[in-house]
Structures are given as structure tokens and as C-alpha cells.
């Protein structure tokens, strides 16, 4: 008789947990804050949490650039080494600004997880090509995010940020593609 009540208790506990999470998800917008497709940079609907999702996604985007740049330190090309150092110097400043917006506008101090980035492997003749391809793809994903933001946000600060980011990423992509053509003929 006692075993049945333990199983019943555990079953009710599990069911209560599942129902609670379900209600929390549907009734509390905060549960949905990180519910965007990170693979497609789709930030979800234009709602009161859109700008926060953009900020979180842009923090992750900048962190991704840093992670790629750390790997690029292995390069033998001075241009790549200089770019890697520049990224590691400048991106933390941009990340700090975004975290400040989160704190000021949403009273949100949660840390954004590091994204998964391509593993460039050991240095060889194609290392720089792998880095260029990864960073070009990274930039293209960021540009998609900024384009989406311009159609879904009405916050002037966010819109100005999206414009500045897109301008930088577009110009940087051109340079990276030129390097790729000059160095690899691709």
C-alpha cells in the first residue's frame, strides 16, 4: 500500500511540474525571451520583448566573433593576426554597452551564453580560408539579424545600432572576401 502512494506522489509531482512549466511558458512572456531560432537568426515576433531578444542575440553575435578571433591567433598572416586582435579589443566594449542597455531598460543582468562557433582546427595551408569562411558566414548571419530588426523594432537606439552593425559587417565582409580571392582565388 505504501509503494502505491509513493508512486502516486511521484507521478503527481512530475505532472504538476510539467503543467507548471507549460502554464509559465504560455502566461509569462519572460519564458519566451530566448525562444528564437538561433540558427536562422529569427528573433521572433515584434512584441515588447523584441529589443531584449535583439540585445541578447547581438551579445551572442559579438561573443562569437571573439571566439573565432581567439582561434585565428594561430594564423601566420599578419592581416589575420591584426584582425583577431582588433576583434578581441573592440567586441568587449560593444558587449558591455549591450549589457548596460539590458540592465537599464529591462533590469536584466542575466549573462548570455557563448554561442557555438566553427572549430578551425590546427594551422595548415587552409587555416586562413577556414577562418575567412567562418567569419564571412558569421557576418552574413549578423546582417540578417539587423535587417529583421529594422522591420520589428521602433526603438531609435536599437535601430541605430542595427544600422551601424550592418554597415560595419557589410564593409568587413567585402574586405574578407577580397582577402579570400587574393589568397585563395575563391
Rosetta blueprint (number, residue, H / E / L):
1 X L
2 X H
3 X H
4 X H
5 X H
6 X H
7 X H
8 X H
9 X H
10 X H
11 X H
12 X H
13 X H
14 X H
15 X H
16 X H
17 X H
18 X H
19 X H
20 X H
21 X H
22 X H
23 X H
24 X H
25 X H
26 X H
27 X H
28 X L
29 X H
30 X H
31 X H
32 X H
33 X L
34 X L
35 X L
36 X L
37 X E
38 X L
39 X L
40 X L
41 X L
42 X E
43 X L
44 X L
45 X L
46 X L
47 X L
48 X L
49 X L
50 X H
51 X H
52 X H
53 X H
54 X H
55 X H
56 X H
57 X H
58 X H
59 X H
60 X H
61 X H
62 X H
63 X H
64 X H
65 X H
66 X H
67 X H
68 X H
69 X H
70 X H
71 X H
72 X H
73 X L
74 X L
75 X L
76 X L
77 X L
78 X H
79 X H
80 X H
81 X H
82 X H
83 X H
84 X H
85 X H
86 X H
87 X H
88 X H
89 X H
90 X H
91 X H
92 X H
93 X H
94 X H
95 X H
96 X H
97 X H
98 X H
99 X H
100 X H
101 X H
102 X H
103 X H
104 X H
105 X H
106 X H
107 X L
108 X L
109 X L
110 X L
111 X L
112 X L
113 X L
114 X L
115 X L
116 X L
117 X L
118 X L
119 X L
120 X L
121 X L
122 X L
123 X L
124 X L
125 X L
126 X L
127 X H
128 X H
129 X H
130 X H
131 X H
132 X H
133 X H
134 X H
135 X H
136 X H
137 X H
138 X H
139 X H
140 X H
141 X H
142 X H
143 X H
144 X H
145 X H
146 X H
147 X H
148 X H
149 X H
150 X H
151 X H
152 X H
153 X L
154 X L
155 X L
156 X H
157 X H
158 X H
159 X H
160 X H
161 X H
162 X H
163 X H
164 X H
165 X H
166 X H
167 X H
168 X H
169 X H
170 X H
171 X H
172 X H
173 X H
174 X H
175 X H
176 X H
177 X H
178 X H
179 X H
180 X H
181 X H
182 X H
183 X H
184 X H
185 X L
186 X L
